[in-house]
């Protein structure tokens, strides 16, 4: 059974086309830096027997985390309690210790209908929204019987009514809901370009003690001032710099490579996973050196 403490090191989002490649290379040195994998429960709940056998194979060999797609924490429709009960049973069945969702909404709530919009849209950054979303997160945690992590989302048009900054909104929600943070490094960078703020200054207001794990991903540059979070490109240098800064601030937290589109062979993805592992190793070395220096000063 995996526990939260076993979610560490570097991970990979588990896509169907990657499964046979991982299975064929399992145990070989070139996959040494895959320490955990991530799945979307919507894609695996009630899946067929072949998928169930594949998931059994991974659960026996890797810690698994769940990252949801459709809960719509900021939506107008009531939370889908039936779905959450399915998620709870799924987490228990496969002994999955971590469930995260996006701090956004993806349902329209029109006349009480649960209509999915197939996109993650921004929540207005208001005090009213803080209380509303935090209550829905607490309800989710009560149903699941565990704390969840919420991910800072990318967006392209600001919500029409906002009273606070994005980072103040995130912190207020996390504090009131008493939940964890699923930190997406690329989303910080995407939003910083789209809305003109300093991503490194944003990082300095992150509650590091709340980070459960993080995402690294690539994006598409549509114009110089508009980035689209596609998860279909290589991670670029400014996002790597942001990850290094985050490790410097908070230590080397678990980090997963998220690649959902234009997926290359596993060997190509391993270059980025190995790079994450290298950044983590350097961060650990810095921390060890600092602790040693502090001991010498106090000794």
BELZIZI-V776776 format. One record per helix or strand of 3 or more residues. SS is the DSSP state (@ for helix, = for strand). FROM is the first residue (numbers start at 1). TO is the last residue. If there is no record, write none. Layout:
BEGIN
ss = [SS;SS]
from = [FROM;FROM]
to = [TO;TO]
END
This chain:
BEGIN
ss = [@;=;@;@;=;@;@;=;@;=;=;@;=;@;=;@;=;@;@;@;=;=;=;@;=;@]
from = [4;10;16;29;36;41;49;63;81;98;105;110;116;127;149;166;180;185;199;208;211;220;226;237;255;266]
to = [6;13;25;31;39;43;61;67;93;102;107;112;121;144;151;177;184;195;203;210;216;223;228;250;257;298]
END
